[in-house]
């Protein structure tokens, strides 16, 4: 299917250089739209955030390798979703190096943010070690940005020819965390959430699930040899959702680390892409296949 790609659409503004002389300055925040060929009916949509430990990656490319595996970029996922008939949006958000203004407080325990991936990435980038509390404000800024991008897409539903009642939120790694915190912490109404190796912190999940109101269904995909906190948190989140009577599914990629491609087979034989497509079909966003 022929698709149209519209790049660098401004969806909002955010403060950076928080600790610079003169205070923060505002910068434009952008997204790329991957749009299917127009049809008689508005398309479902998926808004996706890239990965990179809140320090690297971009809406154009967040492909990384650990020497064992390489992930499919969020931009490539968006292209593939558009070919299936969804409008897909790859969104940027402020990274740690931009020194963003701290975001809206959302983390229950900001001094206990998982740092086992973040500080090694900082070391690779030649940056000093960061505290959990410092990272909490940076992560919450990213959550705010993804929430703003989602709001923009929904507000511009007519221009993008999408059905505002069939919008899914997703992402990889840090982007998956953004998606989950926006959908469940900020309670943005979406049709479903897809998180690739980017779970909620369990104490936050428990707090979010105690709130009254609707909770969108969740699909989590992760590697058998994923990051330590991913391996620990993903089963806990699944259990919490099930105990709360909320729709959740989990798919494991045997032998995979944090980085695995869309073609990787999951434990039931379907590829990662097929698992996501099946959930989108269940949520009424793709035809059943």
Beta strands, then each sheet from edge to edge (+ up, - down):
strand 1: 3-16
strand 2: 25-36
strand 3: 43-49
strand 4: 87-91
strand 5: 162-172
strand 6: 192-196
strand 7: 217-223
strand 8: 248-253
sheet 1: 1+ 2- 4+ 3+ 5+ 6+ 7+ 8+
end
